[in-house]
Amino acid sequence: MIDIAWGRILPVLVSIGIIILVAVLREYSKTIASIAATMPINIPLALWIVAAGDGQNPAVMAQFTEAVFINIWPTIVFILIVWLAARAGWTLVPMLLAGYAGWGVSLGLIFLIRQVLHAA
């Protein structure tokens, strides 16, 4: 008998379901599709994986959620850049490249700030 690790497989299946949901919803309402796209689904899935691996250790969960809070800011920078590029009339690929460049730079800045704060 095959032992299925549902704790690892289910988050992936839920993510696939969300992608399909967004694809279907965009035909009916761009607003509802954008809400589904920005739902905090990856964070609960990641919390689920971390909790499963560490036996729901509160200190580990607090450290992880703190890191998620700090690291969400580059994603906000990504969205801001993509939105500004879309308003400027850019096509999809340049929009995404610019967004990821901004995301990478802002993520690098976060790591640099952490290094400086920990060295002080």
DONULO-277854 format. One line per field, with one value per residue (C-alpha): y, x, z. Coordinates in Angstrom, 1 decimal, always signed. Last residue first. Layout:
N
py = [Y ...] .
px = [X ...] .
pz = [Z ...] .
END
This chain:
120
py = [+46.7 +43.6 +42.3 +45.7 +45.9 +42.4 +42.8 +46.1 +44.3 +41.4 +43.8 +45.7 +42.5 +41.8 +45.4 +44.8 +41.4 +42.6 +45.7 +43.4 +41.0 +43.8 +45.1 +41.7 +41.2 +44.4 +43.8 +40.4 +41.6 +44.6 +48.1 +50.7 +53.2 +52.1 +48.5 +49.6 +51.4 +48.3 +46.0 +48.3 +48.5 +44.8 +44.0 +46.6 +44.9 +41.6 +43.2 +44.2 +40.7 +39.7 +41.5 +40.0 +36.5 +36.7 +37.6 +34.8 +32.3 +33.5 +33.3 +29.8 +28.6 +30.0 +28.6 +25.0 +23.6 +20.1 +21.5 +19.9 +20.0 +23.6 +24.7 +23.0 +24.5 +27.9 +27.7 +26.8 +29.6 +32.0 +30.8 +31.3 +35.0 +35.9 +38.0 +36.0 +35.3 +39.0 +39.7 +37.1 +38.7 +42.1 +40.8 +39.4 +36.6 +35.3 +36.2 +33.8 +30.7 +31.4 +32.6 +29.3 +27.2 +29.0 +28.5 +24.8 +24.4 +26.0 +23.7 +20.7 +21.9 +22.4 +18.9 +17.1 +17.9 +17.2 +14.5 +12.4 +9.3 +5.9 +3.5 +0.0] .
px = [+25.3 +26.0 +22.5 +21.0 +23.4 +22.7 +19.0 +19.2 +21.1 +18.6 +15.8 +17.6 +18.1 +14.4 +13.8 +16.2 +14.7 +11.1 +12.0 +13.6 +10.6 +8.2 +10.3 +10.5 +6.8 +5.8 +8.3 +6.7 +3.0 +3.1 +3.7 +0.9 +2.0 -0.9 +0.4 +3.9 +2.5 +0.5 +3.5 +5.7 +3.2 +2.6 +6.3 +6.8 +4.0 +5.8 +9.0 +7.0 +5.8 +9.2 +8.9 +5.5 +6.6 +9.7 +7.6 +5.2 +8.2 +9.7 +6.3 +5.6 +9.1 +8.5 +5.0 +6.2 +3.4 +5.0 +7.9 +7.3 +3.6 +3.5 +5.9 +3.8 +0.5 +2.1 +3.2 -0.4 -1.8 +0.7 +0.0 -3.8 -3.9 -6.3 -4.7 -5.7 -9.2 -9.7 -8.3 -10.8 -13.7 -12.7 -12.2 -15.6 -17.2 -14.5 -11.9 -13.6 -12.7 -8.9 -8.9 -10.6 -8.1 -5.2 -6.9 -7.4 -3.7 -2.8 -5.2 -3.6 -0.1 -1.2 -2.8 +0.4 +2.7 +0.3 -1.3 +1.9 +0.5 +1.5 +1.3 +0.0] .
pz = [+14.9 +12.8 +13.1 +11.9 +9.0 +7.9 +8.2 +6.2 +3.4 +3.3 +3.0 +0.3 -1.6 -1.4 -2.7 -5.6 -6.5 -6.4 -8.5 -11.1 -10.8 -11.6 -14.4 -16.0 -15.4 -17.1 -19.9 -20.5 -20.3 -22.7 -21.4 -21.8 -19.1 -16.9 -17.2 -16.2 -13.1 -12.1 -12.7 -10.6 -7.7 -7.8 -7.6 -4.8 -2.9 -3.4 -2.1 +1.0 +1.8 +3.0 +6.3 +7.2 +6.0 +8.2 +11.2 +10.4 +10.3 +13.6 +15.3 +13.9 +15.0 +18.5 +18.7 +17.8 +15.7 +15.5 +13.5 +10.1 +10.1 +11.4 +8.7 +6.0 +7.4 +7.7 +4.1 +3.1 +5.2 +3.6 +0.1 +0.4 +1.5 -1.3 -3.9 -7.0 -5.6 -5.1 -8.6 -10.0 -8.1 -9.6 -13.1 -13.0 -15.1 -17.5 -14.8 -12.5 -14.5 -14.7 -11.1 -9.9 -12.0 -10.2 -6.9 -7.5 -8.4 -5.1 -3.2 -4.9 -3.9 -0.3 -0.3 -1.4 +1.5 +4.4 +2.3 +2.5 +0.7 +2.0 -0.9 +0.0] .
END
